[in-house]
Amino acid sequence: MGLFLLAGTAGTPGPVRAPLVLAAPAPVVAPSASYTLTLTGYNAVPEQTDDTPFVTASGAYTNPEVVAARSQDLRAELPFGTIIAIDGPASDNNGGCNYDSVSRHIGYRVIADTMHIRMKRRVDVLFGVRDRYLLASGRTMNAASLLGACPGTSVRVVGFVDIKNPANLPKSQAELAALVERSSSLAVK
């Protein structure tokens, strides 16, 4: 759960954001649960979302550094706010999967969006529209398109952050990673 505090220093009053704190996971989420599913990618554009591409189904802003969507059949296992680590597919020979090419843009993700009802057993990683790659042909391709579909991808639950207030969603991959690292070091003690 994150907190928003109003504080000021002499002469410079203004909002100060308190550090995010990992919330207790929803009862249906088993800590360290792992799922094998298909990984895909998307962009926050009307053609790939709905008519409000910059707002996720959870109400959070579509931040391509931290947001992922899950298929609706996984809503009990991966509710909004679940932090996941994507370990990638079991094999590189997964047809149109180019996970290794785009993995540097994935990192930890927070489930904050949902996919169309026809999708099953999938996690969709939000990529920035400017995340582009130069292909050998000289053409450039967006990371979401380059990723393709990666069946057999392992996804692990590593935490939960309360995003009922969208301001609690971590703003960057560094902030999300620090949150996960801090919570796992506390769990070890």
C-alpha positions as CSV (number, residue, x, y, z in Angstrom):
1,M,0.0,0.0,0.0
2,G,1.4,3.4,-0.9
3,L,0.9,6.6,0.9
4,F,0.6,10.2,-0.3
5,L,1.7,12.7,2.2
6,L,1.5,16.5,2.0
7,A,4.6,18.0,3.5
8,G,6.7,21.0,3.0
9,T,10.0,22.4,3.9
10,A,10.7,26.0,4.8
11,G,9.7,28.1,1.8
12,T,8.9,25.2,-0.5
13,P,5.6,23.6,0.5
14,G,4.3,20.9,-1.8
15,P,3.4,17.2,-2.1
16,V,5.9,14.6,-1.2
17,R,5.4,11.0,-2.2
18,A,6.1,8.4,0.5
19,P,7.9,5.2,-0.4
20,L,5.7,2.5,-1.7
21,V,5.1,-0.5,0.6
22,L,4.2,-3.9,-0.6
23,A,0.7,-4.8,0.4
24,A,-0.5,-8.1,1.7
25,P,-1.4,-10.3,-1.2
26,A,-5.1,-11.0,-1.9
27,P,-6.1,-14.3,-0.3
28,V,-6.4,-16.0,-3.7
29,V,-2.7,-15.2,-4.7
30,A,-0.2,-17.7,-3.4
31,P,3.2,-16.1,-2.8
32,S,5.7,-17.5,-5.2
33,A,3.0,-19.1,-7.3
34,S,4.2,-19.8,-10.8
35,Y,2.1,-20.1,-14.0
36,T,3.0,-21.3,-17.5
37,L,1.1,-19.3,-20.1
38,T,1.5,-17.4,-23.4
39,L,3.3,-14.0,-23.3
40,T,2.3,-11.3,-25.8
41,G,2.8,-7.6,-26.0
42,Y,0.7,-4.5,-26.7
43,N,0.8,-0.7,-27.0
44,A,-1.5,1.9,-25.5
45,V,-3.2,2.8,-28.7
46,P,-6.9,2.6,-29.6
47,E,-6.3,-0.1,-32.2
48,Q,-5.0,-2.4,-29.4
49,T,-7.0,-1.3,-26.4
50,D,-10.3,0.5,-26.1
51,D,-11.3,4.2,-26.6
52,T,-9.3,5.2,-23.5
53,P,-5.9,3.8,-24.2
54,F,-4.1,5.7,-21.5
55,V,-6.2,4.3,-18.6
56,T,-6.0,0.6,-17.7
57,A,-9.0,-1.6,-16.6
58,S,-7.8,-1.0,-13.0
59,G,-7.9,2.8,-13.4
60,A,-4.2,3.2,-13.4
61,Y,-2.3,5.2,-16.0
62,T,-0.8,3.0,-18.8
63,N,2.8,3.1,-17.9
64,P,4.9,1.0,-20.3
65,E,7.6,0.6,-17.7
66,V,5.5,-1.4,-15.3
67,V,2.1,-2.4,-16.6
68,A,0.9,-5.8,-17.8
69,A,-2.5,-7.1,-18.7
70,R,-3.8,-10.6,-17.9
71,S,-6.5,-12.6,-19.6
72,Q,-9.8,-12.6,-17.8
73,D,-9.6,-16.3,-17.0
74,L,-6.6,-15.5,-14.7
75,R,-8.4,-12.8,-12.7
76,A,-8.5,-15.0,-9.5
77,E,-4.8,-16.0,-9.8
78,L,-3.5,-12.6,-11.0
79,P,-5.7,-9.9,-9.6
80,F,-5.0,-6.2,-10.2
81,G,-1.9,-5.2,-8.2
82,T,-0.1,-8.6,-8.5
83,I,3.6,-8.1,-9.1
84,I,5.0,-10.7,-11.5
85,A,8.5,-11.7,-12.7
86,I,8.5,-13.0,-16.3
87,D,11.1,-15.7,-16.7
88,G,10.6,-16.2,-20.4
89,P,9.7,-19.2,-22.5
90,A,11.1,-22.7,-21.8
91,S,12.5,-22.8,-25.3
92,D,13.7,-20.3,-27.9
93,N,12.0,-22.5,-30.5
94,N,8.5,-21.1,-30.0
95,G,7.7,-20.1,-33.5
96,G,7.1,-16.4,-33.6
97,C,8.5,-15.7,-30.1
98,N,11.3,-13.2,-29.9
99,Y,11.5,-12.9,-26.1
100,D,15.3,-12.6,-26.0
101,S,15.2,-9.6,-28.3
102,V,12.9,-7.6,-26.1
103,S,13.5,-9.0,-22.6
104,R,15.4,-5.8,-21.6
105,H,12.1,-3.9,-21.8
106,I,10.2,-6.4,-19.6
107,G,11.5,-6.6,-16.0
108,Y,9.0,-6.9,-13.2
109,R,5.4,-6.0,-14.1
110,V,2.2,-5.1,-12.2
111,I,-1.0,-6.6,-13.4
112,A,-3.1,-3.5,-13.9
113,D,-5.0,-4.2,-17.1
114,T,-7.2,-7.0,-18.6
115,M,-7.5,-8.5,-22.0
116,H,-10.4,-9.3,-24.3
117,I,-12.6,-12.2,-23.1
118,R,-11.5,-14.4,-26.0
119,M,-7.9,-14.5,-24.8
120,K,-7.1,-17.4,-22.5
121,R,-4.0,-18.1,-20.2
122,R,-2.1,-15.0,-21.4
123,V,-0.2,-12.1,-20.0
124,D,0.2,-9.1,-22.3
125,V,3.2,-6.8,-21.5
126,L,2.7,-3.1,-22.2
127,F,5.5,-1.6,-24.4
128,G,6.1,2.0,-25.3
129,V,5.3,2.9,-28.8
130,R,8.8,4.2,-29.2
131,D,10.4,0.9,-28.1
132,R,11.7,0.0,-31.6
133,Y,14.3,-2.3,-33.0
134,L,16.3,-2.2,-36.1
135,L,16.0,-5.4,-38.1
136,A,18.6,-6.9,-40.4
137,S,16.4,-5.9,-43.3
138,G,16.9,-2.2,-42.3
139,R,13.2,-2.0,-41.2
140,T,12.3,-1.0,-37.6
141,M,9.7,-2.9,-35.6
142,N,7.9,-2.0,-32.4
143,A,8.8,-4.2,-29.4
144,A,5.2,-5.5,-28.9
145,S,5.1,-6.7,-32.6
146,L,8.6,-8.1,-32.4
147,L,7.9,-10.1,-29.2
148,G,5.1,-12.0,-31.0
149,A,3.4,-14.8,-29.0
150,C,5.6,-16.8,-26.6
151,P,3.8,-20.0,-25.4
152,G,5.4,-21.8,-22.5
153,T,6.4,-18.6,-20.7
154,S,6.9,-18.9,-16.9
155,V,5.4,-16.1,-14.8
156,R,6.0,-16.0,-11.0
157,V,4.1,-14.0,-8.5
158,V,6.6,-12.0,-6.4
159,G,4.4,-9.6,-4.6
160,F,1.3,-7.4,-4.5
161,V,0.8,-3.6,-4.5
162,D,-2.5,-2.0,-3.7
163,I,-3.5,-0.1,-6.8
164,K,-7.0,0.7,-5.8
165,N,-5.6,4.2,-5.7
166,P,-3.8,4.4,-9.1
167,A,-1.2,6.7,-7.5
168,N,0.2,3.6,-5.7
169,L,1.4,2.1,-9.0
170,P,5.2,2.3,-9.1
171,K,6.3,4.9,-11.7
172,S,9.4,3.1,-13.0
173,Q,11.1,-0.2,-13.4
174,A,13.7,0.9,-10.8
175,E,11.0,1.8,-8.3
176,L,9.2,-1.5,-8.9
177,A,12.5,-3.5,-8.6
178,A,13.4,-1.7,-5.4
179,L,10.0,-2.5,-3.9
180,V,10.4,-6.2,-4.8
181,E,14.0,-6.4,-3.5
182,R,13.1,-4.6,-0.3
183,S,10.1,-7.0,0.4
184,S,12.1,-10.1,-0.4
185,S,15.0,-9.1,1.9
186,L,12.4,-8.5,4.7
187,A,11.0,-12.0,4.1
188,V,14.4,-13.6,4.5
189,K,14.9,-12.3,8.0
